[in-house]
Amino acid sequence: MDKGWQSKEGHELLEAIADDDIDALMTADRNLEFQQNMEKYNFKLIVLMTRDNRYKMLKAKVPQIEKTILEANESEQIIPIDLTSK
């Protein structure tokens, strides 16, 4: 379902996610956690550290992404996932 959030950036996007009771945001934006005060939000930020965020590459990494999320400590709000190693 299209939420119409394409034009939202930074805190506007985070506020919309929080207001919609979404559990997590997955992003390749490594700076988001430093640009925004994540402590005021009640959802997880999953940060994909990757050189290539195209669908084909990310699709191959889904098992690694899923495993890292499932193994993360429940109290972790920010979950970095390093996809740069081969």
C-alpha positions as CSV (number, residue, x, y, z in Angstrom):
1,M,0.0,0.0,0.0
2,D,1.4,3.4,-1.0
3,K,1.4,5.7,2.0
4,G,2.3,8.8,-0.1
5,W,5.4,9.4,1.9
6,Q,7.8,9.9,-1.0
7,S,8.2,13.6,-0.3
8,K,8.8,13.1,3.4
9,E,12.3,13.5,4.7
10,G,14.1,13.3,8.1
11,H,11.9,13.9,11.1
12,E,8.7,14.1,9.0
13,L,9.2,10.6,7.8
14,L,10.1,9.3,11.3
15,E,7.0,11.0,12.7
16,A,4.8,9.4,10.1
17,I,6.3,6.0,10.8
18,A,5.8,6.5,14.6
19,D,2.2,7.7,14.1
20,D,1.4,4.7,11.9
21,D,2.7,2.3,14.6
22,I,5.2,0.7,12.3
23,D,7.7,-1.6,14.1
24,A,10.8,-0.9,12.1
25,L,12.4,1.2,9.3
26,M,15.1,-0.4,7.1
27,T,17.4,2.0,5.4
28,A,20.7,2.2,3.7
29,D,21.1,5.8,5.0
30,R,24.0,5.4,7.4
31,N,23.6,9.0,8.7
32,L,19.9,8.9,9.7
33,E,20.6,7.8,13.2
34,F,23.1,10.7,13.7
35,Q,20.8,13.3,12.1
36,Q,17.7,12.5,14.1
37,N,17.0,11.9,17.8
38,M,16.0,8.2,17.6
39,E,15.4,7.9,21.3
40,K,12.1,9.7,21.0
41,Y,10.7,7.1,18.6
42,N,9.3,3.7,19.5
43,F,10.5,1.7,16.5
44,K,13.7,0.0,15.4
45,L,16.0,1.4,12.8
46,I,17.7,-1.2,10.7
47,V,20.7,0.3,8.9
48,L,22.0,-1.7,5.9
49,M,25.7,-0.9,5.4
50,T,26.1,-1.7,1.7
51,R,27.9,-0.4,-1.3
52,D,25.0,-1.5,-3.5
53,N,21.4,-1.1,-2.5
54,R,19.8,-2.4,-5.7
55,Y,17.1,-5.1,-5.4
56,K,19.1,-7.8,-7.0
57,M,22.0,-7.5,-4.5
58,L,19.7,-7.0,-1.5
59,K,17.6,-10.0,-2.4
60,A,20.6,-12.3,-2.2
61,K,21.3,-10.9,1.3
62,V,17.8,-11.4,2.8
63,P,18.9,-14.5,4.8
64,Q,21.8,-12.6,6.4
65,I,19.5,-9.6,7.1
66,E,16.8,-11.7,8.6
67,K,19.3,-13.7,10.8
68,T,20.8,-10.5,12.1
69,I,17.4,-9.0,13.0
70,L,16.3,-12.1,14.7
71,E,19.5,-12.4,16.7
72,A,19.4,-8.7,17.8
73,N,18.8,-7.9,21.4
74,E,15.2,-6.9,21.9
75,S,16.3,-3.7,23.6
76,E,18.4,-2.6,20.6
77,Q,16.7,0.2,18.8
78,I,19.3,0.6,16.1
79,I,20.4,-2.6,14.3
80,P,23.4,-2.1,12.0
81,I,23.8,-4.9,9.3
82,D,27.1,-4.9,7.5
83,L,26.6,-6.3,4.0
84,T,30.0,-5.1,2.6
85,S,31.8,-8.4,3.3
86,K,31.7,-11.1,0.7
